[in-house]
Amino acid sequence: MHRSAAVFLVLLAAACDGDVDAPGEDTSSGTGASSTGASGAGASGSGGAGNAGATASTGGSGAGVSTAVGGASTAAGGASTCSGLFEAACMAEADCAPVYDDSCCPTCEPKACADCQNMEFHHCELRADVCGPPLACGIVPDWVCSGGAPTCPTITGEDTYDCEAAAGCVVASCSPDVNCTQLKCAPVSSGSCTASCDAIPPSCPAGTTAEADGFCWTGYCIPSAVCGTF
């Protein structure tokens, strides 16, 4: 009995050793796999997070750079602030300035010169870039850089030459809805296209739009190009 018991105990111990070792090995493998998996997951997760972080960081960095570059571009060239603005809108922006060119002898799109003078709004640029430095083309009147307003001549009868030759001035005609016939030489301003009064704008012929004075309609029609309404 004693020997049988001893044999039983030895066999039991061996069995236990086997059971313990096997799960231990499996666990170790499993742990290894799990650990590898965890590492993999960690690596994958970490890589994912790292990649995501890198992506976010790159994206953030890219966005930051883009914004910075965009800001610099705006500050340097004013493209996003002034470019594409029509004459009245250009005048409404404190940092922008209208550039004019003589359509009878243009410098921005050169062609054979005619015996006349007709100063027309050409484009809008950042004030700092055109008030002082030499221009590639066109002119910026002194009143623009000093913060003034154009002085427009009086139209006598039908003679509009002097008005057309003055930068910042346009020929304004009476709306068909208004009882007047006299042309006027109107200075373009930031309020030329803006009316806050509770009134319907008067009708105007094709190619023109109702003039405003920043508060209400004047009863005159000015070239559509001033307001960008075509």
SESE-622305 format. One record per residue (C-alpha): residue in one letter; x, y, z. Coordinates in nm, 4 decimals, always signed. Example, Ala and Ser with C-alpha at 12.3 -4.5 7.8 and 13.67 -1.06 7.14 Angstrom:
<r><resn>A</resn><px>+1.2300</px><py>-0.4500</py><pz>+0.7800</pz></r>
<r><resn>S</resn><px>+1.3670</px><py>-0.1060</py><pz>+0.7140</pz></r>
END
This chain:
<r><resn>M</resn><px>+0.0000</px><py>+0.0000</py><pz>+0.0000</pz></r>
<r><resn>H</resn><px>+0.2706</px><py>+0.2318</py><pz>+0.0887</pz></r>
<r><resn>R</resn><px>+0.4497</px><py>+0.1603</py><pz>-0.2382</pz></r>
<r><resn>S</resn><px>+0.1288</px><py>+0.2017</py><pz>-0.4384</pz></r>
<r><resn>A</resn><px>+0.0607</px><py>+0.5260</py><pz>-0.2663</pz></r>
<r><resn>A</resn><px>+0.4113</px><py>+0.6382</py><pz>-0.3407</pz></r>
<r><resn>V</resn><px>+0.3765</px><py>+0.5414</py><pz>-0.7049</pz></r>
<r><resn>F</resn><px>+0.0413</px><py>+0.7177</py><pz>-0.7150</pz></r>
<r><resn>L</resn><px>+0.1934</px><py>+1.0289</py><pz>-0.5673</pz></r>
<r><resn>V</resn><px>+0.4812</px><py>+1.0184</py><pz>-0.8157</pz></r>
<r><resn>L</resn><px>+0.2381</px><py>+0.9718</py><pz>-1.1039</pz></r>
<r><resn>L</resn><px>+0.0168</px><py>+1.2488</py><pz>-0.9647</pz></r>
<r><resn>A</resn><px>+0.3139</px><py>+1.4805</py><pz>-0.9311</pz></r>
<r><resn>A</resn><px>+0.4234</px><py>+1.3977</py><pz>-1.2837</pz></r>
<r><resn>A</resn><px>+0.0714</px><py>+1.4568</py><pz>-1.4060</pz></r>
<r><resn>C</resn><px>+0.0515</px><py>+1.7821</py><pz>-1.2140</pz></r>
<r><resn>D</resn><px>+0.3907</px><py>+1.8827</py><pz>-1.3407</pz></r>
<r><resn>G</resn><px>+0.2749</px><py>+1.8061</py><pz>-1.6896</pz></r>
<r><resn>D</resn><px>-0.0505</px><py>+1.9944</py><pz>-1.6431</pz></r>
<r><resn>V</resn><px>+0.1176</px><py>+2.2918</py><pz>-1.4884</pz></r>
<r><resn>D</resn><px>+0.3977</px><py>+2.2983</py><pz>-1.7419</pz></r>
<r><resn>A</resn><px>+0.1705</px><py>+2.2614</py><pz>-2.0415</pz></r>
<r><resn>P</resn><px>-0.0586</px><py>+2.5492</py><pz>-1.9515</pz></r>
<r><resn>G</resn><px>+0.2480</px><py>+2.7436</py><pz>-1.8481</pz></r>
<r><resn>E</resn><px>+0.4019</px><py>+2.6872</py><pz>-2.1895</pz></r>
<r><resn>D</resn><px>+0.0704</px><py>+2.7615</py><pz>-2.3586</pz></r>
<r><resn>T</resn><px>+0.0269</px><py>+3.0663</py><pz>-2.1445</pz></r>
<r><resn>S</resn><px>+0.3797</px><py>+3.1665</py><pz>-2.2145</pz></r>
<r><resn>S</resn><px>+0.3178</px><py>+3.1123</py><pz>-2.5845</pz></r>
<r><resn>G</resn><px>-0.0172</px><py>+3.2703</py><pz>-2.5475</pz></r>
<r><resn>T</resn><px>+0.1358</px><py>+3.5463</py><pz>-2.3495</pz></r>
<r><resn>G</resn><px>+0.4013</px><py>+3.5710</py><pz>-2.6063</pz></r>
<r><resn>A</resn><px>+0.1381</px><py>+3.5755</py><pz>-2.8727</pz></r>
<r><resn>S</resn><px>-0.0704</px><py>+3.7951</py><pz>-2.6578</pz></r>
<r><resn>S</resn><px>+0.2303</px><py>+4.0039</py><pz>-2.5812</pz></r>
<r><resn>T</resn><px>+0.3208</px><py>+4.0036</py><pz>-2.9469</pz></r>
<r><resn>G</resn><px>-0.0387</px><py>+4.0689</py><pz>-3.0166</pz></r>
<r><resn>A</resn><px>-0.0359</px><py>+4.3364</py><pz>-2.7593</pz></r>
<r><resn>S</resn><px>+0.2857</px><py>+4.4592</py><pz>-2.8969</pz></r>
<r><resn>G</resn><px>+0.1344</px><py>+4.4274</py><pz>-3.2334</pz></r>
<r><resn>A</resn><px>-0.1735</px><py>+4.5953</py><pz>-3.1137</pz></r>
<r><resn>G</resn><px>+0.0402</px><py>+4.8306</py><pz>-2.9197</pz></r>
<r><resn>A</resn><px>+0.2595</px><py>+4.8753</py><pz>-3.2182</pz></r>
<r><resn>S</resn><px>-0.0371</px><py>+4.8830</py><pz>-3.4398</pz></r>
<r><resn>G</resn><px>-0.2238</px><py>+5.0984</py><pz>-3.1949</pz></r>
<r><resn>S</resn><px>+0.0810</px><py>+5.2902</py><pz>-3.1111</pz></r>
<r><resn>G</resn><px>+0.1673</px><py>+5.3115</py><pz>-3.4758</pz></r>
<r><resn>G</resn><px>-0.1894</px><py>+5.3997</py><pz>-3.5482</pz></r>
<r><resn>A</resn><px>-0.1874</px><py>+5.6542</py><pz>-3.2768</pz></r>
<r><resn>G</resn><px>+0.1560</px><py>+5.7598</py><pz>-3.3776</pz></r>
<r><resn>N</resn><px>+0.0522</px><py>+5.7799</py><pz>-3.7389</pz></r>
<r><resn>A</resn><px>-0.2654</px><py>+5.9494</py><pz>-3.6438</pz></r>
<r><resn>G</resn><px>-0.0647</px><py>+6.1749</py><pz>-3.4200</pz></r>
<r><resn>A</resn><px>+0.1811</px><py>+6.2299</py><pz>-3.6981</pz></r>
<r><resn>T</resn><px>-0.1021</px><py>+6.2849</py><pz>-3.9388</pz></r>
<r><resn>A</resn><px>-0.2717</px><py>+6.5178</py><pz>-3.6985</pz></r>
<r><resn>S</resn><px>+0.0563</px><py>+6.6804</py><pz>-3.6267</pz></r>
<r><resn>T</resn><px>+0.1369</px><py>+6.7018</py><pz>-3.9942</pz></r>
<r><resn>G</resn><px>-0.2140</px><py>+6.8115</py><pz>-4.0678</pz></r>
<r><resn>G</resn><px>-0.1985</px><py>+7.0608</py><pz>-3.7867</pz></r>
<r><resn>S</resn><px>+0.1424</px><py>+7.1680</py><pz>-3.8935</pz></r>
<r><resn>G</resn><px>+0.0323</px><py>+7.1841</py><pz>-4.2521</pz></r>
<r><resn>A</resn><px>-0.2742</px><py>+7.3778</py><pz>-4.1578</pz></r>
<r><resn>G</resn><px>-0.0634</px><py>+7.6097</py><pz>-3.9486</pz></r>
<r><resn>V</resn><px>+0.1820</px><py>+7.6588</py><pz>-4.2290</pz></r>
<r><resn>S</resn><px>-0.0976</px><py>+7.7066</py><pz>-4.4773</pz></r>
<r><resn>T</resn><px>-0.2571</px><py>+7.9671</py><pz>-4.2547</pz></r>
<r><resn>A</resn><px>+0.0736</px><py>+8.1359</py><pz>-4.1944</pz></r>
<r><resn>V</resn><px>+0.1572</px><py>+8.1357</py><pz>-4.5609</pz></r>
<r><resn>G</resn><px>-0.1925</px><py>+8.2525</py><pz>-4.6435</pz></r>
<r><resn>G</resn><px>-0.1595</px><py>+8.5281</py><pz>-4.3882</pz></r>
<r><resn>A</resn><px>+0.1789</px><py>+8.6245</py><pz>-4.5243</pz></r>
<r><resn>S</resn><px>+0.0384</px><py>+8.6217</py><pz>-4.8745</pz></r>
<r><resn>T</resn><px>-0.2429</px><py>+8.8473</py><pz>-4.7685</pz></r>
<r><resn>A</resn><px>-0.0050</px><py>+9.0794</py><pz>-4.5865</pz></r>
<r><resn>A</resn><px>+0.2488</px><py>+9.0792</py><pz>-4.8659</pz></r>
<r><resn>G</resn><px>+0.0305</px><py>+9.0955</py><pz>-5.1744</pz></r>
<r><resn>G</resn><px>-0.3143</px><py>+9.1685</py><pz>-5.0414</pz></r>
<r><resn>A</resn><px>-0.4515</px><py>+8.9212</py><pz>-5.2933</pz></r>
<r><resn>S</resn><px>-0.7210</px><py>+8.7868</py><pz>-5.0633</pz></r>
<r><resn>T</resn><px>-0.8121</px><py>+9.1316</py><pz>-4.9315</pz></r>
<r><resn>C</resn><px>-0.8124</px><py>+9.3604</py><pz>-5.2353</pz></r>
<r><resn>S</resn><px>-0.7855</px><py>+9.1513</py><pz>-5.5491</pz></r>
<r><resn>G</resn><px>-1.1049</px><py>+9.1366</py><pz>-5.7519</pz></r>
<r><resn>L</resn><px>-1.2864</px><py>+9.4153</py><pz>-5.5658</pz></r>
<r><resn>F</resn><px>-1.4867</px><py>+9.6612</py><pz>-5.7729</pz></r>
<r><resn>E</resn><px>-1.4207</px><py>+10.0332</py><pz>-5.7430</pz></r>
<r><resn>A</resn><px>-1.6668</px><py>+10.1252</py><pz>-5.4654</pz></r>
<r><resn>A</resn><px>-1.5887</px><py>+9.8081</py><pz>-5.2673</pz></r>
<r><resn>C</resn><px>-1.2171</px><py>+9.8802</py><pz>-5.3050</pz></r>
<r><resn>M</resn><px>-1.2678</px><py>+10.2265</py><pz>-5.1586</pz></r>
<r><resn>A</resn><px>-1.4594</px><py>+10.0752</py><pz>-4.8680</pz></r>
<r><resn>E</resn><px>-1.1526</px><py>+9.8758</py><pz>-4.7587</pz></r>
<r><resn>A</resn><px>-0.9119</px><py>+10.0855</py><pz>-4.5527</pz></r>
<r><resn>D</resn><px>-0.6105</px><py>+9.8783</py><pz>-4.6597</pz></r>
<r><resn>C</resn><px>-0.6968</px><py>+9.8852</py><pz>-5.0309</pz></r>
<r><resn>A</resn><px>-0.6491</px><py>+10.1434</py><pz>-5.3037</pz></r>
<r><resn>P</resn><px>-0.7968</px><py>+10.1771</py><pz>-5.6540</pz></r>
<r><resn>V</resn><px>-0.5552</px><py>+10.1820</py><pz>-5.9472</pz></r>
<r><resn>Y</resn><px>-0.6638</px><py>+10.3711</py><pz>-6.2604</pz></r>
<r><resn>D</resn><px>-0.5451</px><py>+10.3547</py><pz>-6.6187</pz></r>
<r><resn>D</resn><px>-0.6077</px><py>+10.5745</py><pz>-6.9217</pz></r>
<r><resn>S</resn><px>-0.8126</px><py>+10.3668</py><pz>-7.1656</pz></r>
<r><resn>C</resn><px>-0.7075</px><py>+10.6032</py><pz>-7.4453</pz></r>
<r><resn>C</resn><px>-0.3393</px><py>+10.5194</py><pz>-7.3871</pz></r>
<r><resn>P</resn><px>-0.3286</px><py>+10.2250</py><pz>-7.1445</pz></r>
<r><resn>T</resn><px>-0.0187</px><py>+10.1070</py><pz>-6.9632</pz></r>
<r><resn>C</resn><px>-0.1653</px><py>+9.7889</py><pz>-6.8133</pz></r>
<r><resn>E</resn><px>-0.2763</px><py>+9.6462</py><pz>-7.1500</pz></r>
<r><resn>P</resn><px>-0.0700</px><py>+9.8612</py><pz>-7.3874</pz></r>
<r><resn>K</resn><px>-0.2041</px><py>+9.9468</py><pz>-7.7308</pz></r>
<r><resn>A</resn><px>-0.1783</px><py>+10.2328</py><pz>-7.9787</pz></r>
<r><resn>C</resn><px>-0.2655</px><py>+10.5594</py><pz>-7.8084</pz></r>
<r><resn>A</resn><px>-0.5659</px><py>+10.7655</py><pz>-7.9134</pz></r>
<r><resn>D</resn><px>-0.5900</px><py>+11.1435</py><pz>-7.8925</pz></r>
<r><resn>C</resn><px>-0.8038</px><py>+11.1528</py><pz>-7.5787</pz></r>
<r><resn>Q</resn><px>-0.7959</px><py>+11.0856</py><pz>-7.2067</pz></r>
<r><resn>N</resn><px>-1.0322</px><py>+10.8568</py><pz>-7.0212</pz></r>
<r><resn>M</resn><px>-0.9265</px><py>+10.7480</py><pz>-6.6737</pz></r>
<r><resn>E</resn><px>-1.0957</px><py>+10.4239</py><pz>-6.5752</pz></r>
<r><resn>F</resn><px>-1.0731</px><py>+10.2058</py><pz>-6.2673</pz></r>
<r><resn>H</resn><px>-0.8448</px><py>+9.9160</py><pz>-6.3547</pz></r>
<r><resn>H</resn><px>-0.7938</px><py>+9.7078</py><pz>-6.0406</pz></r>
<r><resn>C</resn><px>-0.7659</px><py>+9.7166</py><pz>-5.6619</pz></r>
<r><resn>E</resn><px>-0.4410</px><py>+9.6614</py><pz>-5.4740</pz></r>
<r><resn>L</resn><px>-0.3078</px><py>+9.6766</py><pz>-5.1204</pz></r>
<r><resn>R</resn><px>-0.2541</px><py>+10.0438</py><pz>-5.0324</pz></r>
<r><resn>A</resn><px>+0.0958</px><py>+9.9821</py><pz>-4.8989</pz></r>
<r><resn>D</resn><px>+0.1989</px><py>+9.8337</py><pz>-5.2332</pz></r>
<r><resn>V</resn><px>+0.0816</px><py>+10.1229</py><pz>-5.4514</pz></r>
<r><resn>C</resn><px>+0.1225</px><py>+10.4340</py><pz>-5.2374</pz></r>
<r><resn>G</resn><px>+0.4921</px><py>+10.5139</py><pz>-5.2754</pz></r>
<r><resn>P</resn><px>+0.6525</px><py>+10.2324</py><pz>-5.4764</pz></r>
<r><resn>P</resn><px>+0.6635</px><py>+10.2713</py><pz>-5.8569</pz></r>
<r><resn>L</resn><px>+0.3725</px><py>+10.0951</py><pz>-6.0257</pz></r>
<r><resn>A</resn><px>+0.4083</px><py>+9.8327</py><pz>-6.2941</pz></r>
<r><resn>C</resn><px>+0.1133</px><py>+9.9964</py><pz>-6.4693</pz></r>
<r><resn>G</resn><px>-0.1634</px><py>+10.2473</py><pz>-6.4087</pz></r>
<r><resn>I</resn><px>-0.1734</px><py>+10.5422</py><pz>-6.1685</pz></r>
<r><resn>V</resn><px>-0.2903</px><py>+10.6046</py><pz>-5.8142</pz></r>
<r><resn>P</resn><px>-0.4074</px><py>+10.9665</py><pz>-5.7659</pz></r>
<r><resn>D</resn><px>-0.2726</px><py>+11.1639</py><pz>-5.4702</pz></r>
<r><resn>W</resn><px>-0.6171</px><py>+11.1796</py><pz>-5.3077</pz></r>
<r><resn>V</resn><px>-0.6189</px><py>+10.7998</py><pz>-5.2785</pz></r>
<r><resn>C</resn><px>-0.3000</px><py>+10.7818</py><pz>-5.0728</pz></r>
<r><resn>S</resn><px>-0.3860</px><py>+11.0849</py><pz>-4.8604</pz></r>
<r><resn>G</resn><px>-0.7250</px><py>+10.9393</py><pz>-4.7676</pz></r>
<r><resn>G</resn><px>-0.9181</px><py>+11.2050</py><pz>-4.9570</pz></r>
<r><resn>A</resn><px>-1.1877</px><py>+11.1907</py><pz>-5.2234</pz></r>
<r><resn>P</resn><px>-1.1849</px><py>+11.2751</py><pz>-5.5921</pz></r>
<r><resn>T</resn><px>-1.2740</px><py>+11.6292</py><pz>-5.6941</pz></r>
<r><resn>C</resn><px>-1.5028</px><py>+11.6034</py><pz>-5.9942</pz></r>
<r><resn>P</resn><px>-1.5680</px><py>+11.8785</py><pz>-6.2493</pz></r>
<r><resn>T</resn><px>-1.9134</px><py>+12.0056</py><pz>-6.3327</pz></r>
<r><resn>I</resn><px>-2.0657</px><py>+11.8792</py><pz>-6.6545</pz></r>
<r><resn>T</resn><px>-2.1911</px><py>+12.1572</py><pz>-6.8755</pz></r>
<r><resn>G</resn><px>-2.4555</px><py>+12.0468</py><pz>-7.1196</pz></r>
<r><resn>E</resn><px>-2.3559</px><py>+11.7161</py><pz>-7.2799</pz></r>
<r><resn>D</resn><px>-1.9790</px><py>+11.7626</py><pz>-7.2632</pz></r>
<r><resn>T</resn><px>-1.8522</px><py>+11.4785</py><pz>-7.0450</pz></r>
<r><resn>Y</resn><px>-1.4840</px><py>+11.4863</py><pz>-7.1496</pz></r>
<r><resn>D</resn><px>-1.3455</px><py>+11.6511</py><pz>-6.8345</pz></r>
<r><resn>C</resn><px>-1.5416</px><py>+11.4139</py><pz>-6.6146</pz></r>
<r><resn>E</resn><px>-1.4195</px><py>+11.1059</py><pz>-6.8011</pz></r>
<r><resn>A</resn><px>-1.0614</px><py>+11.2333</py><pz>-6.7770</pz></r>
<r><resn>A</resn><px>-1.0777</px><py>+11.2586</py><pz>-6.3969</pz></r>
<r><resn>A</resn><px>-0.9808</px><py>+10.9446</py><pz>-6.2026</pz></r>
<r><resn>G</resn><px>-1.2480</px><py>+10.8423</py><pz>-5.9531</pz></r>
<r><resn>C</resn><px>-1.5243</px><py>+11.0335</py><pz>-6.1326</pz></r>
<r><resn>V</resn><px>-1.8033</px><py>+10.8872</py><pz>-6.3447</pz></r>
<r><resn>V</resn><px>-2.0783</px><py>+11.0310</py><pz>-6.5586</pz></r>
<r><resn>A</resn><px>-2.4156</px><py>+10.9901</py><pz>-6.3835</pz></r>
<r><resn>S</resn><px>-2.7448</px><py>+11.0246</py><pz>-6.5664</pz></r>
<r><resn>C</resn><px>-3.0951</px><py>+11.0723</py><pz>-6.4289</pz></r>
<r><resn>S</resn><px>-3.3042</px><py>+10.7628</py><pz>-6.3671</pz></r>
<r><resn>P</resn><px>-3.6147</px><py>+10.7419</py><pz>-6.5911</pz></r>
<r><resn>D</resn><px>-3.8108</px><py>+10.7384</py><pz>-6.2642</pz></r>
<r><resn>V</resn><px>-3.6839</px><py>+11.0811</py><pz>-6.1628</pz></r>
<r><resn>N</resn><px>-3.7851</px><py>+11.4176</py><pz>-6.2998</pz></r>
<r><resn>C</resn><px>-3.4451</px><py>+11.5512</py><pz>-6.4052</pz></r>
<r><resn>T</resn><px>-3.2362</px><py>+11.5675</py><pz>-6.7214</pz></r>
<r><resn>Q</resn><px>-2.8999</px><py>+11.7143</py><pz>-6.6194</pz></r>
<r><resn>L</resn><px>-2.5947</px><py>+11.4877</py><pz>-6.6229</pz></r>
<r><resn>K</resn><px>-2.3605</px><py>+11.5113</py><pz>-6.3286</pz></r>
<r><resn>C</resn><px>-2.0007</px><py>+11.4122</py><pz>-6.2681</pz></r>
<r><resn>A</resn><px>-2.0236</px><py>+11.1874</py><pz>-5.9648</pz></r>
<r><resn>P</resn><px>-1.7315</px><py>+11.1009</py><pz>-5.7377</pz></r>
<r><resn>V</resn><px>-1.7120</px><py>+10.7298</py><pz>-5.6623</pz></r>
<r><resn>S</resn><px>-1.7064</px><py>+10.6527</py><pz>-5.2905</pz></r>
<r><resn>S</resn><px>-1.7420</px><py>+10.3561</py><pz>-5.0568</pz></r>
<r><resn>G</resn><px>-2.1134</px><py>+10.4405</py><pz>-5.0331</pz></r>
<r><resn>S</resn><px>-2.1853</px><py>+10.4710</py><pz>-5.4066</pz></r>
<r><resn>C</resn><px>-2.3547</px><py>+10.1310</py><pz>-5.4132</pz></r>
<r><resn>T</resn><px>-2.4922</px><py>+10.1120</py><pz>-5.0585</pz></r>
<r><resn>A</resn><px>-2.8336</px><py>+10.2308</py><pz>-4.9378</pz></r>
<r><resn>S</resn><px>-2.9810</px><py>+10.1566</py><pz>-4.5944</pz></r>
<r><resn>C</resn><px>-3.2993</px><py>+10.3608</py><pz>-4.6370</pz></r>
<r><resn>D</resn><px>-3.6354</px><py>+10.1902</py><pz>-4.6780</pz></r>
<r><resn>A</resn><px>-3.6778</px><py>+10.2782</py><pz>-5.0444</pz></r>
<r><resn>I</resn><px>-3.6809</px><py>+10.0901</py><pz>-5.3726</pz></r>
<r><resn>P</resn><px>-3.3884</px><py>+10.1783</py><pz>-5.5995</pz></r>
<r><resn>P</resn><px>-3.4900</px><py>+10.3669</py><pz>-5.9143</pz></r>
<r><resn>S</resn><px>-3.4741</px><py>+10.1868</py><pz>-6.2456</pz></r>
<r><resn>C</resn><px>-3.1682</px><py>+10.2381</py><pz>-6.4637</pz></r>
<r><resn>P</resn><px>-3.0842</px><py>+10.1662</py><pz>-6.8302</pz></r>
<r><resn>A</resn><px>-2.8736</px><py>+9.8633</py><pz>-6.9233</pz></r>
<r><resn>G</resn><px>-2.5093</px><py>+9.9076</py><pz>-6.8333</pz></r>
<r><resn>T</resn><px>-2.5901</px><py>+10.1341</py><pz>-6.5384</pz></r>
<r><resn>T</resn><px>-2.7066</px><py>+10.0873</py><pz>-6.1812</pz></r>
<r><resn>A</resn><px>-2.8738</px><py>+10.3072</py><pz>-5.9206</pz></r>
<r><resn>E</resn><px>-2.6353</px><py>+10.5408</py><pz>-5.7393</pz></r>
<r><resn>A</resn><px>-2.6464</px><py>+10.5705</py><pz>-5.3614</pz></r>
<r><resn>D</resn><px>-2.4782</px><py>+10.8061</py><pz>-5.1181</pz></r>
<r><resn>G</resn><px>-2.4239</px><py>+10.5566</py><pz>-4.8372</pz></r>
<r><resn>F</resn><px>-2.7708</px><py>+10.6186</py><pz>-4.6980</pz></r>
<r><resn>C</resn><px>-3.0243</px><py>+10.6340</py><pz>-4.9794</pz></r>
<r><resn>W</resn><px>-3.0626</px><py>+10.6447</py><pz>-5.3567</pz></r>
<r><resn>T</resn><px>-2.9747</px><py>+10.9700</py><pz>-5.5306</pz></r>
<r><resn>G</resn><px>-3.2019</px><py>+10.9256</py><pz>-5.8321</pz></r>
<r><resn>Y</resn><px>-2.9016</px><py>+10.8964</py><pz>-6.0631</pz></r>
<r><resn>C</resn><px>-2.7596</px><py>+10.6018</py><pz>-6.2530</pz></r>
<r><resn>I</resn><px>-2.3870</px><py>+10.5284</py><pz>-6.2651</pz></r>
<r><resn>P</resn><px>-2.1884</px><py>+10.2717</py><pz>-6.4684</pz></r>
<r><resn>S</resn><px>-2.2539</px><py>+9.9159</py><pz>-6.3457</pz></r>
<r><resn>A</resn><px>-1.8786</px><py>+9.8535</py><pz>-6.3278</pz></r>
<r><resn>V</resn><px>-1.8550</px><py>+10.0811</py><pz>-6.0216</pz></r>
<r><resn>C</resn><px>-2.0610</px><py>+9.8331</py><pz>-5.8182</pz></r>
<r><resn>G</resn><px>-1.9863</px><py>+9.5150</py><pz>-6.0110</pz></r>
<r><resn>T</resn><px>-2.3503</px><py>+9.4699</py><pz>-6.1107</pz></r>
<r><resn>F</resn><px>-2.3653</px><py>+9.3636</py><pz>-6.4721</pz></r>
END
